Amino acid sequence: ATGSSGARELVKEALERYGLSQADAGQYVLCDVVGRFEGAEKRWQTEGLRVLGDSEKPLLIQDLWKPREGFSRRLELRRRVEVEELASRDVDT
């Protein structure tokens, strides 16, 4: 991955690396996730998640924006249906 790699390209590379078919790339999305490690077990607790657009440059975005102190940022490959289900449960107030 480089600063010029798009999210869709990285999804395909990840699927290839894990032995999954790139034909299934439409079933997955790359997510920009902010959270922190909590408790004695240091379990990851997600505070916010945003699906990246296919042409967004994830590594460039990470370089330009840092989360507030005490939080970390990471990229996660998730199933599209899982993310859509999470979004449907969110209530906008």
N, C-alpha and C positions, 0 to 999 in steps of 0.2 A: 504494500500500500504506500502511496505517495500523496503529497498534498494535492495533486491533481486528480486523484482517483475519486470517481463518483460513487455514491451510495449503492446504486444498482450493481456496479462493477464489483464492489467489495462483497455484496451478498453472493454473487456468483462465485467469487474466489473462495469464500468461506464454505459454500456448499461443496465445491470441488475438493477442498482440503479435508472435509469430513466424510467424503465418499458418497455424497448425495447428488442426485441429478440436477444439473443446471437448468433443466427444463422445468423444474419446480420452483425456480427463482421467484415467480410471481406470488407464491404462497408465503414468502418471507419478506420482512422489512428490517431495515437497520434503524435502531433506535438510539437516540442521544439520551442517556439516563444520568440523573443527578441523585446522589444518595450518600449514605455514610455507613460505616461499619459500627454496629452497636452491640453492647453486652459483652459478657466474658467470652462468649464464643465468637465474637466479632462477625456476626451475621450481617449481610448486606441488607440495608433497608432503603428501598427506593422512595425518594421524595418527589420526583418529577420525571416524566418520560415524554419524549417528543419523537414522532416518526419523522425520519429524514426523507426529503424528496429524492427521487431517483438521481437527479443531477447535482444534488448538494455535495460538497466536498467535506466529508467528516473530519479528516485530520486538520484541514484548514480551520474549520469551525472550532475545534478543540483548542487550537493555538490562539485564537482571537478572543475567546471567552472563558473565564475561569470561574468556578462556583465559589460561593462565599466560604469563609474559613470554617473548617470542620467538616466540609462536604467534599466529595470526590465526584468525578465524572467518568463515565465509561460508555463504550459502545456495546450494544447488545443486539444479537440477531434473534428475532422473535417471529413466531408464526403470525401472519396477517390477521387470521381469525381471532387469535388471542388478544391482540392489540385492539381490534374492533370491539370485542366484548368488553374490555376494560373501559374503552371510551364510552360505550353505551351505558355503563354504570355511573359514570361521572355526572354529577348534577351541577349545572352552571347556576351559581347564585348571584 
